[in-house]
Amino acid sequence: MRGYPDAGTQGEHVQRREVLLAGLCWPLISLVPDGAARAREASRSAPTPFGEDTVAGLARTLAAAPFKPQAQALPPSLAKIGYDQYRGIRFNPAKALWRDQGLPFQAQFFHRAFLFRDRVDVYAVSGGQATPVVYHPDQFTFDGAPAPTENDLGYAGFRLHSPINRPDYFDEVCAFLGASYFRAVAKGQAYGLSARGLALGSGGPAEEFPVFRAFWLEQPGKGADHAVVHALMDSPSAAGAFRFDIHPGTETVFDVSMRLFPRVALDKAGIAPLTSMFQFDANDRAGIDDYRPAVHDSDGLAMINGRGEQIWRPLQNPSVIQESGFEDTRPRGFGLMQRKRAFADYADSEAHYEKRPSLWVEPVGDWGEGAVHLLELPTGDEFHDNIVAFWRPTQPLAAGREHRFDYRLHWCNDHTWLPQLAAVARTRIGAGPKGSRRVVIDVAGGRLAKVGDGKDVRADVSASKGQVANVVAHPNPEGGGWRIAFELLPGAERSVELRAVLRDGAGPLSETWLYRWTL
């Protein structure tokens, strides 16, 4: 299922998959041993001190105790409503947090119901004090769904608005809704892929979905160009504290600080996880009968490893689940990118995939040894996320201690890494002679514009199995840049790892192209 409900602030009908699992969350008052209902009622609007270590302290306390899920009970009027009814529940923008204060940010809230049954407590922070943001039904309009009479239901999540496209309109910049999922846009973009707080056991039979239980929204100054959000995360295996410093604009940047407190040793933790959708493109459209040339939120995994090698791995929609691990030490960055930016690349006047963000993860500090993992799952439609990427440390994260990961998220159209290298613009794969597969890779940019007659340019292509034949590299005047072409003769092999790079006497001319061909 697609779409954050009532997420139409980008001036178009925005679709989105809802694989965001509603987590198990309880109000913070239950962290206090005598947290009775009357204590909750008394504290609904009472401010409490708040500092930079407040959320970390709560996470540490949670991790020292057994995980305690909250019942997901809702009033009967909301317990069984469906997707269409839930979309009809809309927050009234006139009641947005900070709306009447002339600030550059406003916050609106999501109602609990449908997949999003868990209560998420929200606090507004100002002057070192955190004050609960109190739910009331009159903050919402209910079109097709019955209005509740209860005054203490809490929220399912929130979204931040700020004028990034024009100065007189507060665009939706980011949204936190469902488990530990969140997503954002930059100027001129529409929602696409998501990020998460933490991935646990992704791709396995018992994946765990940590949840954000509470948020603290710092009141921005009148001239502020950023907003700060704190989040408390919890799951059966770990608790965590997050700080998001959000800078919207032509490129929307999140500076993220995560302090993780495992209850058990985490040997399959995914740090800075990204979740996206890839159904088909010219490199992988077997069995596709669709008028559109491509359908995806992201078309490749980009990486710069600790050795300074820039890598591009086109995404696939495989017939079976496949996982790839790219071992590294002190990674410089990775991300799920959407490189195709023309309407004609997708020809979809509703989904506008050309407007979907790319998302680049830039580690801050030394992340040590580990691997960037890419998980690709089969999908038969464009409505379900099937791509996951994250960093997994080599050593398990020990229980009973704090683990810190700082990183920067770049929600962008493109990202310039090593400007001297040509980037892969397109990958095309089709039938070749005598049972081979013909592979065509277009690259553009970097030093290629200065190679003169190109006599010194060559394509290095290799395969883990099978044979590579008829390798050529030549200028591509029609599309600009250069083209690498070759034939893969897999023989009886069902899976082959491919590698290609364009070089001259001075070294690499292009980023390294990697691909897993499967039968």
N, C-alpha and C positions, 0 to 999 in steps of 0.2 A: 504494500500500500504506500502511496506517495503523498507527500505534502505536509509541512507543518501547517496546522490549521490557521487560517486567517493570516497567511504570510504573503500577502499580495502587495506589499509596499514598494516593490520594484517596478510597478507599472505594467505588470503582465501576470498571466496565470502561471504561477510557479508550482511545478510538480516536484514530488520528492518521495522516496521510499521510506516507509516507517518500519525499519527493522530495529528501531530504538526500543529496547525492551524496558518496560517499566520495572524499576528496581524495588527493593524492599527498604522503606525509609521510615524513621520515626521522628517525632518532634524532639527538639533538643531538650525540652524540659524533662524527658524521660532519662537523660543522663544523670539527673540528680536523684539520689535514692528515694526521696520522699516526693517524687514528682506526681502528685495527685492531680486530678482534673481541676480542682479549685486553684491549685498553684498555677496551672496553665492560664486559667481565666484571669488571675490577678496579675500575671506577667505579660499579658498580651500587648500592652503598650508601654511597659516599663523599660527605660533605657538601662543598659549595663555597660561597664567599661570594655573597650575594645582596643587591642594593640596588634602589632605585627606578629606576635606569637600566640594570639588567642586561638586561632583555628588549629594551629599545630598542637597546642595543648589539648584541645578537644579530641583530635585524631589520636594522640598518644594515649589518652584515657580510653577511647574506644578500643584501640588495639590491645590493651591490657586486659580486656574483658571478653567473654564469649560474644560472638555475633548475635545480635538480637533483632530479628526482623519484626517489622510492624504489620499488623493486619491491614489489609487494603480495603476495608469496608467503606462503602459509599452509600449515601441515601438511596433508597429504592428508585427515586426519580432519575438518578444518574447511573445506576449500577449497570444497566444493560443497553445504553444507547450505542448506536453504531457510528461509523466514520462520518457519514453525511450530517448526522445530528450534532456530532462533536464539532464539526467545522462551523456549525451555526452558532456556537458559543464564542462570542467575541468580546475582548476587553474594550471598554470605552476609553478612547484616547484622551478624552477630557479629564480622566481620573489618573493619568500617568504620573508616576513618581517624578518630582521636580518640575512638572509642567509649568507651574505658576511662578517659578523662581528665576526665569530668564537664563537658564543654564544651557550649555551646549549638548547635553545628553538628557534623555528621558527613558524611563523604564516602564514597560507594560508586562502583563502577567498572563500565563496560561492557566486555564481552569483544569481541575482534576476530573477525569472521566475517560472512557474508551480505553486505550492502551496505557494511559497515563494516570493511574489510580493512586500513586504514592504521593503522600504529602511532602512537599519541600518547603521548609521554613525560609523566609526571606527577611533580612534586616537591612535597614538604612543606617549608614555610619557617617557621623559628623561630629567633629570636635572630640574625638576619642571616645564617643558613646555610640553604642549600637541599639537602635530602636526597632522593634518588630514592625514589619509592614503587615497591617491587619487586613485579612480577607473580609469582604462583604459581598453578597450576591449583587448588590446594585452597582458594583464595579464592572459588571458584564451585561451584555444583551444576549438573550436566548431566543434564537430563531429555529424552531423545530425541535427544541429540547425543553423540558420543563425546568423552570427556575427553582432552585433549592430554597428552602426556608432556613437552613442552618447558617449560622454566622461565623463558624470557626472551621471551615473545611480546609483552609490553607490553599496553596498553589501547587501546580505541577511543574512550573518553571517560569522563565522570564525571557524578555528580549530587550536589547538596548537599541535606541534610535538616536540618530545624529544627522545633521545635514551634510551628506557627503556628495550628493549629486547636484544640488542647488541650495542656495543659502536660505530659502524660505520654506523648506520642507524637511521634516525629520524622517529620513529613510531608516528602514530597519537595517542595522549593521550586523548584529549577531543574535543568536538565540541559543539558550541552554534548555533542553527539553528531552527527557527520557534517559534513564540510566546515567551515564557520565558523558553523554554525547553533547556536542555543541558544534555550531557552524557559523560562518561569517561570510561577508562579501566585501569587496572593494568597490570603488566608484565604477558605475556602469555595469555591475555584475548582477547575476541572479543566483539564488542558492543552488548548490550542487553537493559536493562531497562534504563529509563530516569529519571532525576530530573527536577523540575520546580522552578521558582522563587516564585510563589504564586498561590494557587488554590482558586477560588471564585465560590461558588455555585455548587461544583462538585456533579454530580448525579441528579441535579435538572433540571427543564425544560428550564432554561435560564442561563446555565453556562457561566461565563465570563472568557476570556483567556487574562490575562495581557501579554504585550509584552515588550521585551527589545528593546528600541529605539536606543541606542548607547552604544558603548564599548570603554574603554580606556585600552590599553595594556601597562603595564610598561615594559620598556626595562630591561631584567635581566642582572646581572653582569656575567663576564666570567666564574666564578666558581659557579654560583648560582645553587641550587638544587630545586628551586621553581620559579613559575611565578605568578605575581599578575595581576588580571583583575578586572576592575570596570565596572558596568553596570547600566544604567538608565532604569527603568521600568515604564510603564504607562498603565492605563486602565480607563474606565469610572468611576470606583469606587475608585481607589487609584493610587498613584505614589510611587516609591520606589528607593532606592539606595542600590546597592550590592557591596561588595568587596569579591572577591574570591582569596584566597592564595592557589595555586595549587602545591602540592608536588607529582610528579609521582614516581612510583617505584613498588616494590613487592606488596604493598598496596598503591593505589593512594588516597591521602587525600586532601580534599578541606576544608580549614577553611573559613567559610562563615559568613559575617556580613551583616545583612539586617536592613535598616532603612526605615520604612514604614510610609507613609503619606496618610491616607484615606481621600477621598473627602466626603464620607458618612460613617455612622456607619457600620462596617463589622461584621455581626453576623454569617456568614458562611465562614469565612476565613480559608484556609488550609495552615499551616506553614510547610515548608520543605516538599512539596509534592513529592511523588515518583509515577511513572507510569510504569506498566509492563504488561506482557501477561502470562496468564495461560489457556491452552486449556484442557489438560487432564493429569492424572497420575493414579496410582493404587488406590487412594482414590476416584477418580471421573472420570470414563470413560464410563458412561452410554451412549449407542448409538454410541460409537466410533468404527469405522472399519478402523484401521490403523496399519501398520506393526511395528510402533515404540512403545515402552513401555510407553513413556512420551513425551509431547511437552509443554515446558514452558520456559520463561525467569527467573521466580522466582517460588519457590514451597511453600513458607510460609512467614508469617508475624512473625517476632521475636520482642520481647519487654522485657525490664527490667523496671518495674514500680518503682514509688517512694518508695515503701515498700521493694524493693530489690527482688521481685519475678521475675524469668525468665520464659517467656511464649513463647510457639510456637503454632501458628495457621496455619495449612495447608490451602492452597488456594483452591478455587473451581471455576468451571465454571457453575454458577447456571442457572436455567431455566428462572428466573426473576431477576431483579436487587435486590441485597441485600446489606445492609449497617450494619456494626457492629461498635459500639462505646465502647472503653475500657477506662473508666473514671480513672483519675489519678491526682496526685499532684506532681509536680517536677519530671517529668519522667527522667529516666536515659538514655533511648535510645529506638529506634525502627528501623525496617528496613525490606525491602523485600529481602529475601535471596534465593540463589540457592545452596542448600546443596548437591545435587547429582552431583558428579564430575567425574564419569566414562563414557567413550564413550558408554558402553553397557547400561547405564541408559536411553539413547535416541536412539542410533543406527542410528544417522542422520549424514552422512558424508558430508553434505552440510551446514546445519545450525550450527552444533557443539554447541548444547545447554549446553554441559558440560563446555564450556569456557565462558559462560555469567557471568558478575559480580554479586555479591551480593552488596547491598548498605545499610549501617548502618548509621543512624542519631544519633549523640551524642550531645544533648543540652549542651550549655555552659552557665552557670548561671541558675537562677531560672525562669522556664517557668510558674510557678504558677499552677492554676487549669485548667483542660480541659480534653480532651480525644484524644486518638489515634483512628482515624477513618479508617476503611477498607471498600472500595467500590469494589464490585465484580459484573461485568456486564456479561451477556451472550455473548458468541462468538461462531461462527461456524467454525472458522479457526484460523490459527496462525499468521495472517497478521495484526490483529488489537489489540491494547492495550485494555485490559478489567479490569485491576486491578489498583486501586489508593489507596495510604495510605498517611496520613498526620496528623499533630497535629492541633486540633481546640481548642482555648482558650474558657473557660466557658463564660467569659464576652466579649461582643462585643468590637471590637477595635474602639474607639471613633474617630469621624471625627475631623479634625482641629488640631491634635496633632501628635507627633512623637512616633512610637512604634518600639522598637528594639528587634531583635531576633538574637542571635549568636549561631552557631552550627558547628559541624564538620561532614563532609561526608566521609565515608570510602568505597571506591570502592575496593572490596576484594573478595577472594575466600571464606574464612571463617572468623569468628570473635570470639574470645574467650571472653566470658562475665564473668560467674561465673564458674571457672574451676573445682570446686568440684562437679558440677552437670552434669549428663549424658544428652546429647542432643538427641532429636528425630531425628533418621536417616531416617525412612520411616513410612508412614501410608498406610495401605491397608484396604479396605472395600469391602465386597462382600456378597453374599447371605449366610444366616445361616439357621438353622432348623426352621420349623414352622413359616415361614414368618418373621424371625428375620434378622437383619443385623449383620454380623460378622466383628468385628473391631480388627485389629492387628497393634500394635505400637512397632517398634523396637527402643531401646535407647542404647546409648553407650557412654563411657567416664566417667570422674569424679571419684567418690568414688566407683563405681561399681566394679572396679578391686580389691578392698580390702575388700569386704564383706564376704569373707570366704565361708562357706557352704551356705550362703544366707537364713538360716532358719528364720532370722528376717526381711526379705524383704517382703513387701506387696504392692499391687497396690490399691490405692484409686481411685475409679471410680464412678462418679455420673452423673445423667441425670436430666434435668429440667422437663421432662415429660416422659411418657412411663416407661419401666422397664429395668434395667440392670441385666444380668444373667451370670453365669458361668465365673466369673472373675478369671483369673489365671495370674501369673507372674513367669517366669522361665528363667534360663540362656539360651542364644542362641549361642551355640558353633560354629554353622555353619557360622554365620555372626558376631560373637562377641557381647559383651554387653548382654542385657536382652530383653525379649519380654513380652509385656502386651497384653492380649487377652481377649475379652469379647463379649457378644451378646447384642444387643439393640433390645428390643421388643417395637416398637413404637405404636402398637395398631392403633387407628384411628388418631393419631397425624401426622401432616404434617411437623412439624419442631421441632427439639429437640436440646437443647444446651448440649454438652457433655464436661466432664472434667476428666482428668486422671493424676496421678502423682505416681511415685514409691518412697516408703519411707522405712526407717528402724528406729531403736530406736533412732538414732542420728538426725533424721529429713529427709528432702527431699533428695532423691538420684538422681532425674531427674528434669528437667525443667517441668513446668506445660503445659500439652497438652490440648488445647481447640479446639472444632470443632462444627460447626452447621450442623447437619444432616437434610436434607430436602427430602421430597418425590419427 
